[in-house]
Protein backbone atom coordinates (compact mmCIF):
# COMPACT_ATOMS: atom_id res chain seq x y z
CA UNK A 1 0.00 0.00 0.00
CA UNK A 2 2.34 2.69 -1.26
CA UNK A 3 -0.22 5.46 -0.87
CA UNK A 4 -0.07 5.27 2.91
CA UNK A 5 3.34 6.94 2.76
CA UNK A 6 1.79 10.17 1.49
CA UNK A 7 -0.89 10.35 4.17
CA UNK A 8 1.57 9.45 6.92
CA UNK A 9 3.94 12.23 5.85
CA UNK A 10 1.08 14.69 5.59
CA UNK A 11 -0.41 13.75 8.95
CA UNK A 12 2.92 13.95 10.75
CA UNK A 13 3.76 17.28 9.14
CA UNK A 14 0.39 18.83 9.94
CA UNK A 15 0.29 17.36 13.45
CA UNK A 16 3.66 18.84 14.40
CA UNK A 17 3.44 22.20 12.66
CA UNK A 18 -0.02 23.29 11.68
CA UNK A 19 -1.57 22.74 15.10
CA UNK A 20 0.21 25.82 16.40
CA UNK A 21 -1.84 28.96 16.90
CA UNK A 22 1.08 31.09 15.68
CA UNK A 23 0.20 30.15 12.11
CA UNK A 24 -2.98 32.20 12.17
CA UNK A 25 -1.77 35.14 10.07
CA UNK A 26 -2.84 36.55 6.75
CA UNK A 27 -4.46 34.12 4.38
CA UNK A 28 -2.28 35.02 1.40
CA UNK A 29 0.96 34.19 3.24
CA UNK A 30 -0.56 31.04 4.68
CA UNK A 31 -1.53 29.81 1.26
CA UNK A 32 2.11 29.83 0.16
CA UNK A 33 3.03 27.99 3.34
CA UNK A 34 0.41 25.39 2.51
CA UNK A 35 1.73 24.97 -1.03
CA UNK A 36 5.28 24.65 0.29
CA UNK A 37 4.20 21.99 2.78
CA UNK A 38 2.37 20.07 0.10
CA UNK A 39 5.42 20.29 -2.15
CA UNK A 40 7.57 18.79 0.60
CA UNK A 41 5.14 15.92 1.07
CA UNK A 42 4.82 15.21 -2.65
CA UNK A 43 8.55 15.43 -3.26
CA UNK A 44 9.31 13.08 -0.37
CA UNK A 45 6.72 10.56 -1.49
CA UNK A 46 7.85 10.61 -5.13
CA UNK A 47 11.51 10.23 -4.20
CA UNK A 48 10.65 7.29 -1.98
CA UNK A 49 8.61 5.61 -4.71
CA UNK A 50 11.30 6.22 -7.30
CA UNK A 51 14.03 4.58 -5.26
CA UNK A 52 12.07 1.90 -3.41
CA UNK A 53 9.33 0.85 -5.83
CA UNK A 54 10.50 1.64 -9.32
CA UNK A 55 14.24 1.03 -9.09
CA UNK A 56 13.89 -2.51 -10.49
CA UNK A 57 11.07 -1.67 -12.92
CA UNK A 58 11.73 -1.01 -16.58
CA UNK A 59 10.63 2.42 -17.78
CA UNK A 60 8.14 2.11 -20.64
CA UNK A 61 5.85 4.44 -22.62
CA UNK A 62 2.66 5.68 -20.96
CA UNK A 63 0.12 2.88 -20.75
CA UNK A 64 -3.12 2.00 -18.96
CA UNK A 65 -3.67 -0.88 -16.58
CA UNK A 66 -7.10 -2.27 -15.73
CA UNK A 67 -6.86 -3.59 -12.17
CA UNK A 68 -10.46 -3.03 -11.10
CA UNK A 69 -10.96 -6.72 -10.26
CA UNK A 70 -7.60 -7.02 -8.54
CA UNK A 71 -7.46 -8.14 -4.90
CA UNK A 72 -11.27 -8.34 -4.80
CA UNK A 73 -11.45 -4.52 -4.74
CA UNK A 74 -9.70 -4.26 -1.36
CA UNK A 75 -7.09 -2.11 -3.10
CA UNK A 76 -9.81 0.26 -4.37
CA UNK A 77 -11.09 0.80 -0.86
CA UNK A 78 -7.49 1.54 0.10
CA UNK A 79 -7.36 4.31 -2.50
CA UNK A 80 -10.70 5.66 -1.29
CA UNK A 81 -9.58 5.61 2.35
CA UNK A 82 -6.21 7.29 1.78
CA UNK A 83 -7.72 9.96 -0.47
CA UNK A 84 -10.41 10.65 2.12
CA UNK A 85 -7.82 11.10 4.89
CA UNK A 86 -5.64 13.34 2.75
CA UNK A 87 -8.66 15.50 1.96
CA UNK A 88 -9.56 15.64 5.63
CA UNK A 89 -6.03 16.69 6.56
CA UNK A 90 -5.91 19.25 3.74
CA UNK A 91 -9.18 20.81 4.89
CA UNK A 92 -8.05 20.89 8.52
CA UNK A 93 -4.74 22.54 7.59
CA UNK A 94 -6.45 25.33 5.67
CA UNK A 95 -8.87 25.93 8.53
CA UNK A 96 -5.83 26.31 10.78
CA UNK A 97 -4.54 28.79 8.20
CA UNK A 98 -7.71 30.80 8.74
CA UNK A 99 -9.10 30.18 5.26
CA UNK A 100 -12.83 30.59 4.73
CA UNK A 101 -14.98 27.47 4.97
CA UNK A 102 -15.57 27.46 1.21
CA UNK A 103 -11.90 27.80 0.26
CA UNK A 104 -10.78 25.29 2.88
CA UNK A 105 -13.40 22.83 1.68
CA UNK A 106 -12.48 22.97 -1.99
CA UNK A 107 -8.75 23.75 -1.89
CA UNK A 108 -8.15 21.36 1.00
CA UNK A 109 -10.93 18.90 0.31
CA UNK A 110 -9.52 17.85 -3.05
CA UNK A 111 -6.06 17.16 -1.64
CA UNK A 112 -6.66 13.42 -1.79
CA UNK A 113 -7.16 13.51 -5.54
CA UNK A 114 -4.33 16.02 -6.02
CA UNK A 115 -1.78 14.03 -4.01
CA UNK A 116 -2.68 10.67 -5.52
CA UNK A 117 -2.68 11.70 -9.18
CA UNK A 118 1.12 12.04 -9.60
CA UNK A 119 1.57 8.50 -8.29
CA UNK A 120 -0.76 7.17 -10.98
CA UNK A 121 1.32 8.91 -13.65
CA UNK A 122 4.48 7.35 -12.20
CA UNK A 123 2.81 3.95 -12.47
CA UNK A 124 1.88 4.71 -16.07
CA UNK A 125 5.54 4.83 -17.14
CA UNK A 126 6.76 1.66 -15.44
CA UNK A 127 6.47 -1.96 -16.46
CA UNK A 128 4.30 -4.05 -14.16
CA UNK A 129 2.20 -1.05 -13.24
CA UNK A 130 0.15 1.33 -15.34
CA UNK A 131 -2.30 4.21 -15.18
CA UNK A 132 -5.41 2.83 -13.49
CA UNK A 133 -8.69 4.60 -14.23
CA UNK A 134 -10.40 2.71 -11.41
CA UNK A 135 -7.73 3.91 -8.99
CA UNK A 136 -8.38 7.49 -10.07
CA UNK A 137 -12.13 7.01 -9.63
CA UNK A 138 -11.57 5.65 -6.12
CA UNK A 139 -9.27 8.58 -5.32
CA UNK A 140 -11.92 11.03 -6.56
CA UNK A 141 -14.65 9.31 -4.54
CA UNK A 142 -12.55 9.61 -1.39
CA UNK A 143 -12.22 13.37 -1.78
CA UNK A 144 -15.85 13.86 -2.82
CA UNK A 145 -17.09 11.72 0.10
CA UNK A 146 -15.33 14.05 2.52
CA UNK A 147 -16.42 17.25 0.77
CA UNK A 148 -20.09 16.30 0.43
CA UNK A 149 -20.45 15.29 4.07
CA UNK A 150 -18.78 18.47 5.26
CA UNK A 151 -20.86 20.61 2.91
CA UNK A 152 -24.23 18.98 3.67
CA UNK A 153 -23.89 18.08 7.36
CA UNK A 154 -21.00 20.33 8.44
CA UNK A 155 -19.39 17.22 9.93
CA UNK A 156 -18.31 13.71 8.98
CA UNK A 157 -21.31 11.54 9.87
CA UNK A 158 -19.72 8.44 8.34
CA UNK A 159 -16.00 7.94 8.90
CA UNK A 160 -13.97 5.50 6.83
CA UNK A 161 -11.65 3.45 9.05
CA UNK A 162 -8.94 0.85 8.68
CA UNK A 163 -7.86 -2.22 10.60
CA UNK A 164 -4.99 -4.55 9.77
CA UNK A 165 -3.79 -7.84 11.18
CA UNK A 166 -1.24 -10.37 10.01
CA UNK A 167 -2.93 -12.97 7.80
CA UNK A 168 -2.28 -16.70 7.80
CA UNK A 169 -1.41 -16.55 4.08
CA UNK A 170 1.76 -14.46 4.21
CA UNK A 171 3.82 -17.28 5.73
CA UNK A 172 2.70 -19.64 2.94
CA UNK A 173 3.42 -17.35 -0.01
CA UNK A 174 7.24 -17.49 -0.18
CA UNK A 175 7.54 -13.70 -0.14
CA UNK A 176 4.67 -12.95 -2.53
CA UNK A 177 2.77 -11.20 0.28
CA UNK A 178 5.82 -9.59 1.83
CA UNK A 179 8.64 -10.69 4.04
CA UNK A 180 8.19 -11.93 7.59
CA UNK A 181 8.17 -8.43 9.10
CA UNK A 182 4.85 -6.80 9.92
CA UNK A 183 5.75 -3.65 7.96
CA UNK A 184 6.46 -5.64 4.81
CA UNK A 185 3.21 -7.56 5.14
CA UNK A 186 1.35 -4.30 5.77
CA UNK A 187 2.53 -3.12 2.36
CA UNK A 188 1.95 -6.31 0.35
CA UNK A 189 -0.70 -8.47 2.05
CA UNK A 190 -4.21 -7.33 1.14
CA UNK A 191 -5.66 -10.25 3.11
CA UNK A 192 -4.82 -8.41 6.31
CA UNK A 193 -6.89 -5.32 5.53
CA UNK A 194 -10.44 -4.53 6.58
CA UNK A 195 -12.02 -1.22 5.64
CA UNK A 196 -14.89 0.15 7.68
CA UNK A 197 -17.60 2.79 7.53
CA UNK A 198 -18.25 3.90 11.09
CA UNK A 199 -21.23 5.98 12.20
CA UNK A 200 -23.08 7.05 15.34
CA UNK A 201 -26.53 5.47 15.86
CA UNK A 202 -27.51 8.76 17.49
CA UNK A 203 -26.86 10.63 14.26
CA UNK A 204 -28.17 8.08 11.72
CA UNK A 205 -31.06 6.42 13.57
CA UNK A 206 -31.83 9.28 15.97
CA UNK A 207 -31.15 7.19 19.07
CA UNK A 208 -30.62 9.34 22.15
CA UNK A 209 -29.44 6.94 24.84
CA UNK A 210 -26.35 5.63 23.09
CA UNK A 211 -23.10 7.33 24.23
CA UNK A 212 -21.96 9.80 21.58
CA UNK A 213 -18.58 8.04 21.32
CA UNK A 214 -20.09 4.58 20.65
CA UNK A 215 -20.47 3.76 16.95
CA UNK A 216 -21.56 0.98 14.66
CA UNK A 217 -19.26 0.00 11.80
CA UNK A 218 -19.81 -1.90 8.57
CA UNK A 219 -16.65 -3.52 7.20
CA UNK A 220 -15.33 -5.23 4.10
CA UNK A 221 -12.29 -7.40 3.45
CA UNK A 222 -11.21 -10.48 1.52
CA UNK A 223 -9.15 -13.58 2.25
CA UNK A 224 -7.37 -16.38 0.44
CA UNK A 225 -5.76 -14.01 -2.07
CA UNK A 226 -2.30 -15.08 -3.27
CA UNK A 227 -2.28 -13.06 -6.45
CA UNK A 228 -3.87 -9.92 -7.82
CA UNK A 229 -6.52 -11.50 -10.06
CA UNK A 230 -6.13 -15.20 -9.38
CA UNK A 231 -4.04 -17.24 -7.00
CA UNK A 232 -0.55 -18.30 -8.03
CA UNK A 233 0.54 -21.91 -7.67
CA UNK A 234 4.27 -21.09 -7.84
CA UNK A 235 6.38 -18.13 -6.73
CA UNK A 236 10.16 -17.84 -7.05
CA UNK A 237 10.41 -21.51 -7.89
CA UNK A 238 8.50 -22.67 -4.84
CA UNK A 239 5.04 -24.22 -4.81
CA UNK A 240 2.33 -22.26 -2.99
CA UNK A 241 -0.57 -24.03 -1.25
CA UNK A 242 -4.02 -23.67 -2.81
CA UNK A 243 -6.53 -21.41 -1.07
CA UNK A 244 -10.05 -20.30 -1.91
CA UNK A 245 -10.55 -16.58 -2.48
CA UNK A 246 -13.59 -15.15 -0.71
CA UNK A 247 -15.08 -11.85 0.43
CA UNK A 248 -15.88 -10.91 4.01
CA UNK A 249 -18.54 -8.53 5.36
CA UNK A 250 -18.65 -7.31 8.95
CA UNK A 251 -20.86 -5.57 11.47
CA UNK A 252 -19.08 -4.34 14.58
CA UNK A 253 -19.16 -1.98 17.52
CA UNK A 254 -16.71 0.90 17.29
CA UNK A 255 -15.41 3.88 19.24
CA UNK A 256 -15.15 7.39 17.83
CA UNK A 257 -12.18 8.71 19.78
CA UNK A 258 -12.75 12.22 18.44
CA UNK A 259 -15.80 12.33 20.72
CA UNK A 260 -13.69 11.40 23.77
CA UNK A 261 -12.20 14.59 25.22
CA UNK A 262 -9.65 15.02 27.96
CA UNK A 263 -7.95 18.01 29.58
CA UNK A 264 -4.76 17.27 27.62
CA UNK A 265 -4.53 18.83 24.14
CA UNK A 266 -1.85 16.30 23.20
CA UNK A 267 -4.03 13.34 24.18
CA UNK A 268 -6.97 14.84 22.31
CA UNK A 269 -4.86 15.08 19.16
CA UNK A 270 -3.82 11.45 19.54
CA UNK A 271 -7.50 10.53 19.92
CA UNK A 272 -8.32 12.49 16.75
CA UNK A 273 -5.81 10.36 14.82
CA UNK A 274 -7.12 7.15 16.40
CA UNK A 275 -10.64 8.06 15.32
CA UNK A 276 -9.76 6.84 11.80
CA UNK A 277 -8.47 3.46 12.95
CA UNK A 278 -10.85 0.63 13.83
CA UNK A 279 -9.97 -0.96 17.16
CA UNK A 280 -10.86 -4.59 18.02
CA UNK A 281 -14.39 -4.90 19.42
CA UNK A 282 -17.23 -7.49 19.21
CA UNK A 283 -17.89 -8.26 15.54
CA UNK A 284 -20.10 -10.39 13.31
CA UNK A 285 -18.64 -11.73 10.04
CA UNK A 286 -20.58 -12.97 7.02
CA UNK A 287 -18.52 -14.93 4.49
CA UNK A 288 -18.83 -18.15 2.48
CA UNK A 289 -22.57 -18.07 3.27
CA UNK A 290 -21.75 -18.53 6.96
CA UNK A 291 -21.90 -16.18 9.91
CA UNK A 292 -19.56 -16.20 12.88
CA UNK A 293 -18.85 -13.89 15.74
CA UNK A 294 -15.75 -12.56 17.49
CA UNK A 295 -15.40 -11.01 20.92
CA UNK A 296 -12.54 -8.94 19.51
CA UNK A 297 -11.94 -8.85 15.77
CA UNK A 298 -8.53 -7.62 14.60
Secondary structure, 3 states (H helix, E strand, C coil): CCCHHHHHHHHHHHHHHCCCHHHCCCHHHHHHHHHHHHHHHHHHHHHHHHHHCCCCCCECCCCECCCCCHHHHHHHHHHHHHHHHHHHHHHHHHHHCCCCHHHHHHHHHCHHHHHHHHHHHHHHCECCCCECHHHHHHHHHHHHHHHHHHHHHCCCCEEEEEEECCCCCHHHCCCCCCCCCHHHHHHHCHHHEEEEEEEEHHHHCCCCCCCCCEEEEEEEEEECCCCCCCCCCEECCEECCCCCCEEEEEEEEEECHHHCCCCCHHHHHHHHHHCCECCCCCEEEEECCEEEEECCCC
